[in-house]
């Protein structure tokens, strides 16, 4: 009877481990009523653990006594070591480099403000939303919006690498929206942007992680305000897809260099099919130790970026006013894009970096995002003329009145199956990031369906594991009767 109860308990544990995957409500209840900041399906490790544990019991039942002990020791050693190392490593890193442990009030303040801000958006379009403040790298999952900032140990390295080459802050396992520019907002279909400059909200709820003042208020229309958070709307966002020149097909992310501004010039030239230079390099004059002067060569937004290997710096000041945090322990990265303000041709700009070491002027790259070039690119990209129907995240249909290279805002994945007028066609991996489709001339009906090619194999493996558990349970029960 004891062995029978053990088998039943194992089956019950497997079923309970499926709960977070089945219902968001049940997942929340298992977390004591607090919505977990994560994908529900990241808990598949629990299902795998209990299936492997059940399989180990079955193997032990079929083996001799000495082998049972060896198998038990090996299984326990592997899982205890992996679990312990992950737990200790995660808590130690988060406590030292991330947020540490917060009072419930700070957590609740952030939740309440973000939920209130999200109600300002009433739009069913195909777009992304982002913000210039940060509490958690998976905020978008917690609050149900599509964005760029994301953390996962299984994340797509191609996207992380591309964003790094565009001037965003990234590491091995995550990327952030920090380092954005108006043109990257266009490229990634960012339509709504949240901003907060309230010192109380930032210090209490965001743990001072608000790395630079944004350009939102300078170029975007304010769409509303909720408490400490303002909402801005990008009227030039790319809706679902844009047409690009054939040059975009031959440009790969690994071809880009370390200079994010020149990389963006290359990307938009390939997309537009012409030699366009939206980012214009500015001469940097050394005034004093870590103090520099720039004279704007054209109307537009000024950005700076420090080349790799520069000494750490604490803050960036523009014309005597604080503009941005510098290197902080959490990231330790200096070569991100930093917004310095909007200027007119001929304006003199003084930039000071707070650093204990001297930073040579040649290490400071300064570029203006040309307003004229921005307008030309925005006009070329946003008017795609593609009508789409977003049925679900895995099923999209669209109609077009022309052919060419259609670059969607959907991340590239080999599991996407695309048909044009009912016939299957190949997909294109644009910049190792975007899902692209090369369509023949004429009007077309296009269908994009996501089919997980590994799902069948996963179901078979899981099914076999359950069968082994069931056989083991029945064998134990039969032996007890004998």
C-alpha positions as CSV (number, residue, x, y, z in Angstrom):
1,X,0.0,0.0,0.0
2,X,2.9,2.3,0.8
3,X,4.4,1.9,-2.7
4,X,1.0,2.4,-4.2
5,X,0.6,5.6,-2.4
6,X,4.1,6.7,-3.5
7,X,3.1,6.1,-7.2
8,X,-0.1,8.0,-6.8
9,X,1.7,10.9,-5.0
10,X,4.2,11.1,-7.9
11,X,1.3,11.3,-10.5
12,X,-0.4,14.0,-8.3
13,X,2.8,16.0,-8.2
14,X,3.2,15.8,-12.0
15,X,-0.4,17.1,-12.4
16,X,0.1,19.9,-9.9
17,X,3.2,21.0,-11.7
18,X,1.1,21.6,-14.7
19,X,-1.1,24.1,-12.9
20,X,1.0,27.3,-13.6
21,X,0.9,26.4,-17.3
22,X,-2.9,25.9,-17.4
23,X,-4.3,29.0,-15.8
24,X,-3.1,32.5,-15.0
25,X,-5.5,32.6,-12.0
26,X,-4.2,29.3,-10.5
27,X,-0.6,30.5,-11.2
28,X,-1.3,33.7,-9.2
29,X,-2.9,31.7,-6.4
30,X,0.2,29.5,-6.1
31,X,2.2,32.8,-5.6
32,X,0.1,33.9,-2.7
33,X,-2.0,36.2,-4.8
34,X,1.0,38.2,-6.3
35,X,1.2,38.1,-10.1
36,X,4.5,36.4,-10.9
37,X,6.8,38.4,-13.2
38,X,7.5,35.7,-15.7
39,X,6.2,33.5,-18.6
40,X,3.9,30.8,-17.1
41,X,5.6,28.3,-19.3
42,X,9.0,28.9,-17.7
43,X,7.8,26.5,-15.0
44,X,8.0,23.6,-17.4
45,X,11.3,22.8,-15.5
46,X,9.0,21.6,-12.6
47,X,7.1,19.3,-14.9
48,X,10.3,17.9,-16.3
49,X,11.7,17.4,-12.8
50,X,8.8,15.3,-11.6
51,X,8.7,13.3,-14.9
52,X,12.4,12.5,-14.6
53,X,11.9,11.7,-10.9
54,X,9.1,9.3,-11.8
55,X,11.2,7.7,-14.5
56,X,14.0,7.3,-12.0
57,X,11.7,5.5,-9.6
58,X,10.7,3.2,-12.5
59,X,14.3,2.5,-13.4
60,X,15.1,1.8,-9.8
61,X,12.3,-0.7,-9.6
62,X,13.7,-2.7,-12.5
63,X,17.4,-2.6,-11.4
64,X,19.2,-4.5,-8.8
65,X,19.8,-3.1,-5.3
66,X,23.3,-1.8,-5.8
67,X,22.5,-0.1,-9.1
68,X,19.5,1.5,-7.5
69,X,21.7,3.2,-4.9
70,X,24.1,4.5,-7.7
71,X,21.2,5.9,-9.8
72,X,19.6,7.5,-6.7
73,X,22.9,9.2,-5.8
74,X,23.5,10.5,-9.3
75,X,20.0,11.8,-9.8
76,X,20.0,13.5,-6.4
77,X,23.5,15.0,-6.9
78,X,22.6,16.5,-10.3
79,X,19.3,18.0,-9.4
80,X,20.4,19.3,-5.9
81,X,23.5,20.8,-7.4
82,X,21.7,22.5,-10.3
83,X,18.9,23.8,-8.1
84,X,21.2,25.0,-5.3
85,X,23.6,26.8,-7.7
86,X,20.7,28.5,-9.6
87,X,19.1,29.6,-6.3
88,X,22.2,30.9,-4.7
89,X,23.5,32.5,-7.8
90,X,20.2,34.2,-8.6
91,X,19.6,35.6,-5.1
92,X,23.3,36.7,-4.7
93,X,23.3,38.5,-8.0
94,X,19.9,40.1,-7.5
95,X,20.7,41.3,-4.0
96,X,24.1,42.8,-5.0
97,X,23.5,44.1,-8.6
98,X,19.7,44.4,-9.0
99,X,17.0,45.5,-6.6
100,X,17.6,43.6,-3.4
101,X,14.6,43.1,-1.1
102,X,11.9,45.8,-1.2
103,X,9.1,46.7,1.1
104,X,5.7,45.8,-0.2
105,X,4.8,49.5,-0.5
106,X,7.4,50.1,-3.1
107,X,6.3,47.1,-5.1
108,X,2.7,48.1,-4.8
109,X,3.4,51.7,-5.8
110,X,5.0,50.6,-9.1
111,X,2.2,48.1,-9.8
112,X,-0.6,50.6,-9.2
113,X,1.1,53.3,-11.2
114,X,1.8,51.0,-14.2
115,X,-1.6,49.5,-14.2
116,X,-3.2,53.0,-14.1
117,X,-0.9,54.1,-17.0
118,X,-1.8,51.1,-19.1
119,X,-5.4,52.1,-19.0
120,X,-4.5,55.2,-21.0
121,X,-3.9,53.0,-24.1
122,X,-6.9,52.0,-26.1
123,X,-5.5,50.7,-29.3
124,X,-5.7,47.2,-30.9
125,X,-3.0,47.9,-33.5
126,X,0.2,45.9,-34.1
127,X,2.8,47.9,-32.2
128,X,5.2,47.9,-29.2
129,X,5.2,50.0,-26.0
130,X,8.2,51.0,-24.0
131,X,9.3,53.3,-21.2
132,X,12.3,55.3,-20.1
133,X,12.3,54.0,-16.5
134,X,12.9,50.5,-15.3
135,X,12.1,48.3,-12.4
136,X,12.2,44.8,-13.8
137,X,13.6,43.4,-17.0
138,X,10.3,41.5,-17.6
139,X,7.9,44.4,-16.9
140,X,6.2,43.8,-20.2
141,X,5.1,40.3,-19.2
142,X,3.8,41.5,-15.8
143,X,1.7,44.3,-17.3
144,X,0.8,42.7,-20.6
145,X,2.3,44.9,-23.2
146,X,4.7,44.2,-26.1
147,X,8.2,45.7,-25.7
148,X,11.9,45.2,-26.3
149,X,13.3,44.9,-22.7
150,X,13.5,41.3,-21.8
151,X,15.5,38.8,-19.7
152,X,15.7,35.1,-20.4
153,X,18.6,32.6,-20.1
154,X,17.2,31.1,-23.4
155,X,16.9,34.4,-25.2
156,X,17.7,34.8,-28.9
157,X,21.4,35.9,-29.1
158,X,20.9,37.3,-32.6
159,X,18.5,39.9,-31.4
160,X,20.7,40.8,-28.4
161,X,23.7,41.2,-30.6
162,X,21.8,43.4,-33.1
163,X,20.4,45.6,-30.4
164,X,23.9,46.0,-28.9
165,X,25.2,47.1,-32.3
166,X,22.4,49.7,-32.4
167,X,23.5,51.2,-29.1
168,X,21.1,49.5,-26.6
169,X,22.3,48.1,-23.3
170,X,22.5,44.4,-23.5
171,X,24.3,41.5,-21.8
172,X,24.5,37.7,-22.5
173,X,20.9,37.0,-21.3
174,X,19.0,40.2,-21.6
175,X,18.5,43.4,-23.5
176,X,16.9,46.7,-22.6
177,X,15.3,49.6,-24.4
178,X,17.9,51.9,-22.8
179,X,19.9,53.4,-25.6
180,X,16.9,54.0,-27.9
181,X,16.6,56.8,-30.5
182,X,13.6,58.0,-32.5
183,X,14.8,56.0,-35.5
184,X,15.1,52.8,-33.5
185,X,11.5,53.5,-32.3
186,X,10.5,53.5,-36.0
187,X,12.5,50.3,-36.8
188,X,10.9,48.3,-33.9
189,X,7.4,49.6,-34.3
190,X,7.3,51.5,-30.9
191,X,4.1,53.5,-30.8
192,X,3.4,54.3,-27.1
193,X,6.1,55.5,-24.6
194,X,5.9,55.9,-20.8
195,X,7.9,58.6,-19.1
196,X,8.4,59.6,-15.5
197,X,10.7,62.3,-14.1
198,X,9.1,62.3,-10.6
199,X,11.9,61.9,-8.1
200,X,9.7,60.2,-5.5
201,X,8.4,57.6,-7.9
202,X,11.8,56.9,-9.4
203,X,13.6,56.6,-6.0
204,X,10.9,54.6,-4.3
205,X,9.6,52.3,-7.1
206,X,12.3,52.2,-9.7
207,X,15.4,52.1,-7.3
208,X,16.9,55.1,-9.2
209,X,17.3,53.1,-12.4
210,X,16.2,55.8,-14.7
211,X,19.3,56.0,-16.8
212,X,18.8,59.1,-19.0
213,X,16.2,61.8,-19.7
214,X,14.4,60.9,-22.9
215,X,13.4,62.9,-26.0
216,X,9.8,61.9,-25.6
217,X,8.5,65.3,-24.6
218,X,10.6,67.0,-27.2
219,X,9.3,65.2,-30.3
220,X,6.2,63.2,-29.4
221,X,2.6,64.3,-28.6
222,X,1.5,63.8,-25.0
223,X,-1.4,61.3,-25.0
224,X,-2.3,61.4,-21.3
225,X,-1.0,61.3,-17.7
226,X,-1.7,59.0,-14.8
227,X,-0.3,59.8,-11.4
228,X,3.5,59.9,-11.8
229,X,3.6,58.5,-15.3
230,X,3.1,60.4,-18.6
231,X,2.1,58.7,-21.9
232,X,3.5,59.8,-25.3
233,X,2.4,58.7,-28.7
234,X,4.7,58.2,-31.7
235,X,2.6,59.1,-34.8
236,X,5.3,57.8,-37.1
237,X,5.5,54.3,-35.8
238,X,5.6,51.4,-38.4
239,X,2.4,49.5,-38.3
240,X,3.0,45.7,-38.7
241,X,5.5,45.9,-41.6
242,X,7.4,48.1,-44.0
243,X,8.7,47.7,-47.6
244,X,12.5,47.7,-48.0
245,X,15.0,47.6,-50.8
246,X,16.6,44.3,-51.8
247,X,19.8,45.5,-50.2
248,X,18.4,44.6,-46.8
249,X,18.5,40.9,-47.7
250,X,22.3,40.8,-48.0
251,X,22.9,42.9,-44.8
252,X,23.5,40.7,-41.8
253,X,23.8,41.8,-38.2
254,X,27.3,40.4,-37.8
255,X,28.5,42.8,-40.6
256,X,27.9,45.8,-38.4
257,X,30.7,47.3,-36.3
258,X,30.9,48.8,-32.8
259,X,29.9,52.3,-33.7
260,X,26.1,52.2,-33.2
261,X,25.4,55.4,-35.1
262,X,27.3,54.3,-38.3
263,X,25.5,51.0,-38.0
264,X,22.1,52.7,-38.0
265,X,23.2,54.7,-41.0
266,X,24.0,51.4,-42.8
267,X,20.7,49.7,-41.8
268,X,18.5,52.6,-43.0
269,X,20.5,53.0,-46.2
270,X,19.9,49.4,-47.0
271,X,16.2,49.6,-46.1
272,X,15.7,52.8,-48.2
273,X,17.9,51.6,-51.1
274,X,19.8,54.9,-51.1
275,X,22.9,56.4,-49.4
276,X,21.1,58.1,-46.6
277,X,22.9,59.5,-43.5
278,X,20.5,60.2,-40.7
279,X,23.2,60.3,-38.1
280,X,25.8,63.1,-38.7
281,X,29.1,62.9,-36.8
282,X,29.9,66.1,-34.8
283,X,33.4,67.4,-34.0
284,X,34.2,67.1,-30.3
285,X,36.5,69.8,-28.9
286,X,38.4,69.3,-25.6
287,X,37.7,72.3,-23.3
288,X,38.9,70.9,-20.0
289,X,39.4,67.5,-18.2
290,X,36.3,65.5,-19.2
291,X,34.6,68.7,-20.5
292,X,33.9,69.0,-24.3
293,X,32.2,71.4,-26.7
294,X,30.2,70.6,-29.8
295,X,28.7,73.0,-32.4
296,X,25.6,71.5,-34.0
297,X,26.0,71.1,-37.8
298,X,22.3,70.6,-38.4
299,X,18.9,70.8,-36.7
300,X,18.2,67.6,-34.8
301,X,18.7,65.5,-31.7
302,X,22.2,65.2,-30.2
303,X,23.4,61.8,-29.0
304,X,26.7,60.7,-27.6
305,X,28.3,57.4,-27.0
306,X,31.6,56.5,-25.4
307,X,33.8,53.9,-27.2
308,X,34.6,50.6,-25.5
309,X,37.4,50.6,-23.0
310,X,36.6,54.0,-21.6
311,X,37.0,54.7,-17.9
312,X,33.8,54.6,-15.8
313,X,31.8,57.8,-15.4
314,X,29.0,58.7,-13.0
315,X,26.9,61.3,-14.7
316,X,26.5,63.3,-17.9
317,X,25.8,67.0,-17.8
318,X,24.7,69.1,-20.8
319,X,25.2,72.9,-20.7
320,X,25.5,72.6,-16.9
321,X,22.3,70.5,-16.4
322,X,22.1,66.9,-15.4
323,X,21.1,64.7,-18.4
324,X,22.0,61.1,-17.6
325,X,23.4,58.5,-15.3
326,X,26.7,57.1,-16.4
327,X,28.1,53.7,-15.8
328,X,26.4,51.9,-12.9
329,X,27.2,48.6,-11.2
330,X,24.1,46.9,-12.6
331,X,25.3,47.2,-16.2
332,X,28.9,48.3,-16.3
333,X,28.5,49.4,-19.9
334,X,29.5,52.8,-21.3
335,X,29.0,52.5,-25.1
336,X,25.2,53.1,-25.2
337,X,23.4,55.9,-26.9
338,X,22.8,58.8,-24.6
339,X,20.3,61.6,-25.5
340,X,21.7,65.1,-24.9
341,X,18.9,67.3,-26.1
342,X,17.4,68.9,-29.3
343,X,19.4,71.7,-30.9
344,X,19.4,73.9,-34.0
345,X,22.2,74.4,-36.5
346,X,25.0,76.5,-35.0
347,X,24.1,75.9,-31.3
348,X,27.0,75.4,-29.0
349,X,26.7,72.4,-26.6
350,X,29.0,71.8,-23.6
351,X,29.1,68.2,-22.3
352,X,30.8,67.2,-19.0
353,X,31.4,63.7,-17.8
354,X,31.8,63.1,-14.1
355,X,34.7,60.6,-13.9
356,X,37.7,60.2,-11.6
357,X,39.8,59.4,-14.7
358,X,40.5,61.4,-17.8
359,X,38.4,60.5,-20.9
360,X,40.1,61.5,-24.1
361,X,37.9,63.5,-26.5
362,X,38.5,60.9,-29.3
363,X,36.7,58.4,-27.1
364,X,33.5,60.5,-27.1
365,X,31.4,60.0,-30.2
366,X,28.8,62.7,-30.9
367,X,26.1,62.4,-33.6
368,X,23.0,64.4,-34.5
369,X,20.0,62.6,-35.8
370,X,19.0,64.8,-38.7
371,X,15.5,66.0,-38.6
372,X,15.3,66.1,-42.5
373,X,16.6,62.5,-42.7
374,X,14.2,61.3,-40.0
375,X,11.3,62.8,-41.9
376,X,12.3,61.1,-45.1
377,X,12.8,57.7,-43.5
378,X,9.6,57.9,-41.5
379,X,7.6,58.8,-44.6
380,X,9.2,55.9,-46.5
381,X,8.7,53.2,-43.8
382,X,5.3,54.0,-42.2
383,X,3.2,54.1,-45.4
384,X,3.4,50.5,-46.3
385,X,-0.1,50.1,-47.6
386,X,-0.4,46.6,-46.0
387,X,-3.8,45.7,-44.5
388,X,-3.5,43.0,-41.9
389,X,-5.7,40.9,-39.6
390,X,-4.1,39.9,-36.3
391,X,-6.1,36.8,-35.3
392,X,-3.6,35.7,-32.6
393,X,0.1,35.8,-31.9
394,X,0.5,32.7,-34.1
395,X,-1.9,33.6,-36.9
396,X,-1.7,36.7,-39.0
397,X,-3.1,37.4,-42.5
398,X,-2.4,40.4,-44.7
399,X,-3.2,41.9,-48.1
400,X,-0.8,43.9,-50.2
401,X,-1.2,45.8,-53.5
402,X,2.5,45.5,-54.5
403,X,5.5,43.2,-54.4
404,X,9.0,43.5,-53.0
405,X,10.7,42.8,-49.7
406,X,8.2,43.1,-46.9
407,X,9.9,43.4,-43.5
408,X,7.5,42.6,-40.6
409,X,7.8,43.7,-37.0
410,X,7.6,40.0,-36.0
411,X,10.9,38.4,-34.8
412,X,12.3,35.9,-37.2
413,X,11.8,32.3,-36.3
414,X,12.0,29.2,-38.6
415,X,8.7,27.9,-37.2
416,X,6.8,30.6,-39.2
417,X,5.0,29.2,-42.2
418,X,4.1,31.8,-44.8
419,X,1.8,31.3,-47.8
420,X,1.2,33.8,-50.6
421,X,-2.1,33.4,-52.5
422,X,-2.4,29.9,-51.0
423,X,1.1,28.8,-52.0
424,X,3.9,28.2,-49.5
425,X,6.9,30.6,-49.9
426,X,10.3,30.9,-48.2
427,X,10.8,33.4,-45.4
428,X,13.7,35.8,-45.1
429,X,15.8,36.4,-42.0
430,X,16.2,40.2,-42.1
431,X,19.3,41.4,-40.1
432,X,19.0,38.1,-38.1
433,X,16.2,39.8,-36.3
434,X,13.0,40.4,-38.4
435,X,10.7,38.0,-40.3
436,X,10.8,39.1,-44.0
437,X,8.9,38.0,-47.0
438,X,9.9,38.5,-50.7
439,X,6.7,38.9,-52.7
440,X,6.4,38.9,-56.5
441,X,4.9,41.9,-58.2
442,X,1.1,42.4,-58.0
443,X,-1.6,42.2,-55.3
444,X,-1.4,39.4,-52.8
445,X,-3.0,37.7,-49.9
446,X,-0.4,36.6,-47.3
447,X,-0.9,34.2,-44.4
448,X,1.6,33.8,-41.5
449,X,1.1,30.9,-39.2
450,X,3.4,29.8,-36.4
451,X,3.8,26.0,-36.2
452,X,6.0,24.7,-33.4
453,X,8.1,22.1,-35.2
454,X,9.4,20.7,-31.9
455,X,5.9,20.3,-30.4
456,X,5.3,16.8,-31.7
457,X,8.6,15.5,-30.5
458,X,7.9,17.1,-27.1
459,X,4.5,15.5,-26.9
460,X,5.9,12.1,-27.7
461,X,8.7,12.3,-25.1
462,X,6.2,13.6,-22.5
463,X,3.7,10.8,-23.4
464,X,6.4,8.1,-23.1
465,X,7.4,9.5,-19.7
466,X,3.8,9.3,-18.5
467,X,3.5,5.7,-19.9
468,X,6.6,4.7,-17.9
469,X,5.1,6.3,-14.8
470,X,1.9,4.4,-15.4
471,X,3.6,1.1,-16.0
472,X,5.7,1.5,-12.9
473,X,2.6,2.3,-10.8
474,X,0.8,-0.8,-12.2
475,X,3.8,-3.1,-11.6
476,X,4.1,-1.9,-8.0
477,X,0.4,-2.4,-7.4
478,X,0.5,-5.9,-8.9
479,X,3.5,-7.0,-6.8
480,X,1.7,-5.8,-3.6
481,X,-1.3,-8.0,-4.5
482,X,1.0,-11.0,-5.0
